[in-house]
Amino acid sequence: MNTSSKIYIAGHLGMVGSAIMRHLISHGVAQSNLITRTHRELDLTNQSAVQAFFAKDYVRMQWMMLQQDEPEDFVIATGKQYSVCQFID
C-alpha cells in the first residue's frame, strides 16, 4: 500500500476503527490521509450522500491512475452496483 493513499475508515471512534488508525499511522500513513466522519457527518446508508462526499476524490483517482508509469491494479468504488450482465451490456 502506498503510504500517501487516502483511506476512509468507518467506525474510527470504535475499538477496531481506532486500532486500524493507530496501525496505519505507525506504518507511515500520514494522519491527514486518513478520512474519518462520524455517522452524523456522513450516513453511509444514504447512497446519495456517500456519492456526493466522494465525488471529488473519484475524479482525482481517475486522473491519478492515468499518471502512472507502470501498469497497476486499482480499486475505485462508485457506490453503484451492477450485475456482470449489466456491466457487459
C-alpha positions in Angstrom: 0.0 0.0 0.0 1.2 3.5 -0.8 1.5 5.5 2.4 0.3 8.6 0.6 -3.0 7.0 -0.3 -6.2 8.4 1.1 -8.0 5.8 3.3 -11.6 6.1 4.6 -12.0 4.5 8.0 -15.6 3.7 9.0 -16.1 3.5 12.8 -12.9 5.3 13.6 -14.2 6.1 17.1 -14.7 2.5 18.0 -12.3 -0.1 19.2 -11.5 -1.7 15.8 -11.5 1.5 13.8 -9.2 3.3 16.2 -6.8 0.3 16.2 -6.7 0.4 12.4 -5.9 4.1 12.5 -3.1 3.6 15.0 -1.7 0.7 12.9 -1.7 2.7 9.7 -0.1 5.8 11.4 2.6 3.6 12.9 3.3 2.2 9.5 3.9 5.6 7.9 0.4 6.7 6.7 0.0 10.4 7.4 -2.9 11.1 9.6 -4.0 13.8 7.1 -4.5 10.9 4.6 -7.0 9.2 6.9 -10.6 10.2 6.1 -12.9 9.9 9.0 -16.5 11.0 9.6 -19.0 10.3 12.3 -22.4 8.8 11.4 -23.9 12.3 11.9 -21.4 13.8 9.4 -21.8 11.1 6.8 -24.6 8.5 6.9 -23.1 5.5 5.0 -26.6 4.1 4.5 -27.5 7.2 2.4 -26.1 6.4 -1.1 -26.6 9.9 -2.4 -24.7 11.5 0.5 -21.9 9.0 0.1 -21.6 9.6 -3.7 -21.6 13.4 -3.1 -19.0 13.1 -0.4 -16.6 11.1 -2.6 -17.3 12.6 -6.0 -14.3 15.0 -5.9 -11.9 12.2 -4.9 -13.4 9.8 -7.5 -12.3 12.2 -10.4 -8.9 12.7 -8.7 -8.4 8.9 -8.5 -9.1 8.6 -12.2 -6.6 11.3 -13.0 -4.0 9.7 -10.7 -4.4 6.3 -12.5 -3.6 7.9 -15.8 -0.4 9.4 -14.4 1.2 6.0 -13.6 4.3 4.9 -15.5 3.7 1.2 -14.9 0.5 -0.8 -15.1 -1.1 -1.2 -11.7 -4.3 -2.7 -10.3 -6.7 -0.1 -8.8 -10.0 -0.4 -7.0 -12.3 2.6 -7.2 -15.8 2.4 -5.9 -18.7 4.4 -7.3 -21.3 3.4 -4.9 -23.4 1.9 -7.7 -23.9 -1.9 -8.1 -24.3 -3.7 -11.4 -24.5 -7.4 -12.3 -22.0 -8.8 -14.7 -24.6 -8.9 -17.4 -25.4 -5.2 -16.9 -21.7 -4.4 -16.9 -21.1 -6.3 -20.2 -24.1 -4.6 -21.9 
